[in-house]
């Protein structure tokens, strides 16, 4: 009832799952990830124990093929199950039970397992694999989403669309570097769930991404920023001249209220992504004020 991709980034060790289905809130059941252990997608008459059990077995040193063999041995309902597994070393496995609804199948290669059931046909899995192989330079969440959207565009679930989810984990990837939980996005009920998931990932990258590069503010940008900080009420007034402690305090407050704290850089430096966002927001606000007074 679902199509999914389970994968590991061989460069970083990050692991993740992307999944879509004509099923309410597929993200609540199918994807399971843990940094340093691996990732699991459990689907088709879901056995919800496969997620936590698989991750625990990975953590204990079992490989994806070994965990797959254990699932097939222990689950009396295995004939109607489907799953994909990738462990922290990049070993993978996929399984499609003989009682899964057609079309059903999958492929497992180093670092990736792709599988689906009730699909329009094998072209869905083929398109996902091609997209995965063609996007090696992307970060894992974007790469997984590209593959998921390729499967959706190739036909996806033959019953239609309803939900999608993306989960990724990596050492210190989470908020503030304090957890491994990197991306955890769900679209539970939507006519175009993969498109909506892409929109959410863009917002996630803006708000929770960390600066890829920084640079000093120009004199004109600093003047604009100080005016913005005063307009927003973060300071009653600010001095001209070089960056100072009062400007830093007010700018930090602005970043916090805009949920941009992961992109904060102190000392008069700026992340260009955050700066561009603040400039767009300011233009939109001023355009709106102009229209309201016209």
C-alpha positions in Angstrom: 0.0 0.0 0.0 3.1 2.2 0.0 6.4 3.0 -1.8 9.5 3.9 0.1 13.3 4.4 0.0 15.6 3.5 2.9 19.2 4.8 2.5 22.5 5.7 4.0 24.8 8.5 2.8 28.1 6.8 2.4 30.0 10.1 2.8 28.5 11.1 6.2 26.8 8.0 7.5 23.5 9.7 7.8 20.5 7.4 7.4 16.9 8.1 6.4 13.6 7.0 5.0 11.2 8.6 2.6 7.7 7.1 2.0 4.4 7.9 0.3 1.1 6.1 0.2 -2.7 6.2 -0.3 -2.9 5.7 3.5 -3.6 8.2 6.3 -0.5 9.4 8.1 1.9 6.8 6.7 4.7 8.6 8.6 3.3 7.3 11.8 4.0 3.7 11.0 6.5 3.1 8.2 9.8 5.0 8.8 12.2 4.3 11.6 15.7 5.8 11.8 18.6 5.9 14.3 22.0 7.5 13.8 24.8 4.9 14.2 22.3 2.0 13.8 20.4 2.3 10.5 16.9 2.7 9.0 13.8 0.6 8.5 10.7 1.0 6.4 7.9 -1.5 7.4 4.9 -1.6 5.2 2.1 -3.7 3.6 -0.1 -4.8 6.5 2.6 -3.1 8.7 4.2 -5.0 11.5 5.0 -2.1 13.7 7.5 -4.1 15.8 9.9 -4.3 12.8 11.0 -0.7 13.3 12.2 -0.7 16.9 13.2 -4.3 16.8 15.2 -3.8 13.6 17.0 -0.7 15.0 17.8 -2.5 18.2 19.3 -5.5 16.3 21.4 -3.1 14.2 22.6 -1.4 17.3 23.5 -4.9 18.6 25.7 -5.6 15.6 23.4 -7.5 13.3 23.5 -6.6 9.6 20.5 -5.8 7.4 20.5 -9.3 5.8 20.7 -10.9 9.2 17.8 -8.8 10.5 15.8 -9.6 7.4 16.3 -13.3 7.9 15.2 -13.0 11.5 12.0 -11.1 10.5 11.1 -13.8 8.0 11.7 -16.5 10.6 9.8 -15.0 13.5 6.7 -13.3 12.0 3.8 -15.7 11.2 2.3 -13.0 9.0 5.4 -12.5 6.9 3.8 -13.5 3.6 1.8 -10.2 3.5 4.6 -8.0 4.8 7.1 -5.8 2.9 10.1 -3.9 4.3 13.4 -2.3 3.5 16.5 -2.2 5.7 19.8 -0.4 5.6 22.3 -0.7 8.5 25.0 1.8 9.6 27.6 0.0 7.4 25.5 0.3 4.3 24.4 -3.3 4.1 20.8 -3.5 2.7 17.9 -5.8 2.3 14.4 -5.7 0.9 11.6 -8.2 1.2 8.2 -8.5 -0.5 5.9 -11.3 0.7 4.1 -13.4 -1.8 0.7 -12.2 -0.5 1.4 -8.5 -1.0 -1.0 -6.8 -3.4 0.3 -6.3 -7.0 2.3 -4.7 -8.3 4.8 -5.3 -5.5 8.6 -5.6 -5.4 11.8 -3.9 -4.6 15.5 -3.6 -5.1 18.4 -3.6 -2.6 21.9 -2.3 -3.4 24.7 -1.0 -1.2 23.4 1.9 0.9 19.8 1.7 -0.4 16.7 -0.3 -0.4 13.6 0.7 -2.5 10.2 -1.1 -2.3 6.5 -0.7 -2.9 3.2 -2.5 -3.2 -0.1 -1.7 -4.9 2.0 0.3 -7.4 1.2 1.1 -11.0 4.1 -1.1 -11.9 7.9 -1.8 -11.6 8.6 1.6 -13.3 8.0 3.2 -9.9 10.9 1.4 -8.3 13.0 1.9 -11.4 12.4 5.6 -11.4 13.2 5.9 -7.7 16.5 4.0 -8.2 17.5 6.1 -11.2 16.8 9.3 -9.2 18.8 8.1 -6.2 21.8 7.2 -8.4 21.7 10.5 -10.3 21.7 12.7 -7.1 24.9 11.7 -5.3 26.0 15.3 -4.6 22.9 16.2 -2.6 22.4 16.0 1.2 20.5 12.9 2.2 17.1 14.5 2.8 17.0 16.2 -0.6 18.2 13.0 -2.3 15.6 10.8 -0.6 12.9 13.3 -1.6 14.0 13.4 -5.2 13.7 9.6 -5.3 10.3 9.7 -3.7 9.0 12.3 -6.1 10.4 10.4 -9.1 8.4 7.3 -7.9 5.3 9.5 -7.5 5.7 10.9 -11.0 6.2 7.5 -12.4 2.8 6.4 -11.1 3.3 5.7 -7.4 0.5 4.0 -5.5 -2.1 3.0 -8.1 -5.0 3.9 -5.7 -3.9 7.5 -5.6 -2.2 9.9 -3.1 -2.8 10.8 0.5 0.3 11.0 2.8 4.1 11.1 2.7 6.9 11.4 5.2 10.7 12.0 5.5 12.9 11.0 8.4 16.7 11.4 8.6 19.2 11.0 11.4 22.9 11.7 11.8 25.3 12.4 14.6 24.7 15.9 15.9 22.5 16.8 13.0 19.5 17.8 15.2 18.5 21.1 16.6 21.4 23.0 18.2 23.7 20.0 17.6 22.1 18.4 20.7 20.4 15.4 19.1 20.8 13.1 16.1 17.2 13.7 14.9 17.7 15.7 11.8 14.5 15.7 9.7 11.1 14.5 10.8 8.5 15.8 8.4 5.0 14.4 7.8 2.1 15.2 5.4 -0.7 13.1 6.9 -3.6 13.9 4.5 -3.1 16.0 1.3 -4.0 15.7 -2.4 -0.4 16.2 -3.4 1.6 14.9 -0.4 5.0 14.6 -2.1 4.8 18.2 -3.3 3.7 19.4 0.1 6.6 17.4 1.7 9.0 19.2 -0.7 7.6 22.6 0.5 8.1 21.6 4.1 11.7 20.5 3.5 12.4 23.9 1.9 11.2 25.6 5.1 13.1 23.1 7.3 16.3 23.8 5.4 15.8 27.6 5.8 15.0 27.5 9.5 17.2 24.6 10.7 20.0 24.6 8.2 23.4 25.8 9.3 25.4 28.3 7.4 27.4 26.9 4.5 29.3 30.1 4.3 29.4 33.5 6.1 30.6 37.0 5.2 30.8 40.4 6.8 27.8 42.7 6.4 28.4 45.6 4.0 28.0 49.2 5.3 24.7 49.5 3.5 23.4 46.1 4.8 24.3 47.1 8.4 22.4 50.4 8.0 19.4 48.5 6.7 19.6 45.9 9.5 19.8 48.5 12.2 16.7 50.3 10.8 14.9 46.9 10.7 15.8 46.1 14.3 14.4 49.5 15.4 11.2 49.0 13.3 10.7 45.6 14.8 11.1 46.9 18.3 14.3 45.1 19.2 16.0 48.3 20.1 14.8 52.0 20.6 17.7 53.3 18.6 21.1 52.0 17.4 24.3 53.9 16.7 25.9 54.4 13.4 29.4 53.0 12.7 30.9 49.5 13.1 29.1 46.5 14.6 28.6 46.9 18.3 27.2 45.0 21.3 23.8 46.7 21.2 23.4 45.8 17.5 24.4 42.2 18.3 21.9 41.9 21.1 19.1 43.2 19.0 20.0 41.1 16.0 20.1 38.0 18.1 16.6 38.8 19.3 15.4 39.2 15.7 16.9 35.9 14.7 15.2 34.2 17.6 11.7 35.6 16.9 12.1 34.6 13.2 13.2 31.1 14.2 16.5 31.6 12.4 18.7 30.9 15.4 20.4 27.9 13.7 21.7 30.4 11.1 22.9 32.9 13.6 26.5 34.2 13.2 27.9 36.7 15.7 30.4 39.5 15.4 28.9 41.3 12.4 29.1 38.3 10.1 26.0 37.0 8.3 24.7 33.8 6.7 23.6 34.9 3.1 20.6 32.6 3.3 19.3 34.2 6.4 20.0 37.7 5.2 18.1 37.1 1.9 15.2 35.7 3.9 15.1 38.8 6.2 15.3 41.1 3.2 12.4 39.3 1.5 10.3 39.5 4.7 11.0 43.2 5.1 10.1 44.0 1.5 6.9 42.1 1.8 6.0 43.9 5.0 6.7 47.3 3.6 4.8 46.5 0.4 1.8 45.4 2.5 2.0 48.6 4.5 2.1 50.7 1.3 -1.0 49.0 -0.1 -2.9 49.4 3.2 -2.3 53.2 3.1 -2.8 53.7 -0.6 
